[in-house]
Amino acid sequence: MLKYILRRVLQAIPSLLGITVIGFFLVHIVPGGPAQAMLGPRATPLRIAQVDREFGLNKPIPVQYVEWLGQLLHGNLGTSYFYNETVWHLIMVNMPRTLSIVGLGILIAHVLSILLGSIQAYYHDTKFDYAMTSLTYFFYSMPIFWLGIMIIMLFSISLGWFPSGGLSNPLNPNPGFGSWLAHTTLPVLTIVLTTVAGWGRYMRTAMSENLIQDYVRTARAKGIRESVVVLKHALRNSVLPLITLLGFSLPNLFSGALLVEVIFNYPGMGLLFWDAANQRDYPVILGIVVITGFLTIIGNLLADLLYGIVDPRIQYN
Amino acid sequence: MISPEIEMRDPLQGNQPVIERTRSISREWRAFWKNPLARFGIGGLAFLILFSFVGPIFYHASAYQPNLLNTLHPPSAKFPLGTDSLGRDYLARMMLGGQLSLEVGFAAAFMTTMIGVIYGLISGLLGGSIDALLMRLVDIFIAIPSLFLLLFVDSVFKPNALLLIVIIASLSWFGVARLVRSEVLSLKRRDYVEAARALGANNWRIMIQHLLPNVMGVVIVNATFQVADAILTVAALSFLGLGLPPPTPNWGEMLSDSMSYMFQNAWWLIYPPGLAILLVELSVNFIGDALRQAFDPRLRKR
């Protein structure tokens, strides 16, 4: 087991390195270059050369990459061109906000999709099943940004229950837990609705496949109570693939979070990235691409390890 | 990594004689046509295509002509879907916007599928260290949220429609490649591939003659979902203020513009583009699911 963990961790290292290579070269081969972006379209060539020298942008790109990677290993991602802050600081401020809405979204979506999928599979081909299948199709196909707009129109404008965006009320100097809850509810709701639509469908398929398996019939034949058969036998086996699915879904969840943050003007990594892309703030762009890539790979790694712990059938040889 | 696709595969499929292929394909298409999902999907898509491409022949209002006397006009006899903040006719803009959204979506999905199929075929067929290397590259790209890369590349190049198609395709094919490669890995162990190899067929011939036709079912199903993804991506990028340059409208951009008038309750600006995107997505997903049910014998039984 320990050996397996070690091997998987070692296997992740080339992937992490690959992300840095792709991120770095993508950002540095673009036309115009950072100096042009920083100084605007009317910059003189002399001034551009000066800035290039200042930031070490006149060296060959592979040399720049090695230097940048060395800095990265020291936890230094450079300084933003536009905010007078280090990239690391910006990410550290914004990332917990994104992780909180994505994490909460994942948690609630997991619970709801397991519930929904199991009930649908158990009572399959009933009116409830059909209604829920239509509903999940509907939310699955709905663009997350339109869903966000609809949610704002319903809960903020028509009903006035929640603020339409931001992270806190600027007039309130000491925002407490209530304020945080009010501002995160709608973004989380948006993420949950789209995610449950996808996972719920998956869960329904997994559960209905398990319910017709021989071991379920055997369990019933033995006279085990129906609730135990469903909850202990079928459900446990159906939940397992969700762990893998979670690992696969992480990049999509981050993409979705970006759109949600833009709609709700929620200051997280997505909004930071959007601003950075519009301003050509290369160190921030690169930092976020690398960090989200790292998070995904680590998330996948954890999902794999967790799967091994939860499912005793997995052998490590 | 334990992938769900591998576990879903039918263990009996390996014993199917190859000769049955042509007959079973027509049976699969019949199953597809009988499926109400397929009918709804085809109907919805046909409606939107007619609306976008044939609609302007019958509805002559200009999508570009500003009319400052009639800005933010609610729907009326003169303006069936109202006007936007510059007084431009919203119905005409919806039609024109649909053309661009659908064209870019379908073209990008087609290109994504092409790249993914070729990459997956090569990787799966060659196997060994080349396969390991190629797939590792795919793993890395899949780990980076695609919208982040798209957003960045898009903001740098400020693309026209053609370049946007290329950008979307070149950043979306990884999943297709992985899928095709895993299919090829299982197919290339089959007897008929061994037989072809024994008869002296080279890799190229095996790929085109034997593997490609047999991965087509999976690829077609997946391509349908790629269309849904690509249309959504175009809309999302346009929604973020990137995507395609003005003045040509598209649904995503119209939706993001309408957000500014949310508090003035300009509902006629918000619902049409959103509903249009929703209808495309629903239709395409329905078609994809109907295809999957038709092509996967295990799903058809139920």
Interface residues (C-beta under 8 A of the other chain):
Chain A: P14 S15 G18 I19 I22 G23 L26 V27 V30 P31 G32 Y137 F138 Y140 S141 M142 P143 F145 W146 I149 M150 I152 M153 I157 Y202 P241 T244 L245 P251 N252 F254 S255 L258 L259 V262 I263 F273 W274 A277 N278 R280 I285 I288 V289 T292 G293 T296 I297 N300 D304 Y307 I314
Chain B: M1 I2 S3 P4 E7 R136 L137 D139 I140 F141 I142 A143 I144 P145 S146 L147 F148 L149 L151 F152 V153 S155 V156 F157 A228 L232 A235 A236 F239 L240 G241 G252 L255 S256 S258 M259 M262 F263 N265 I270 G274 I277 L278 E281 L282 N285 F286
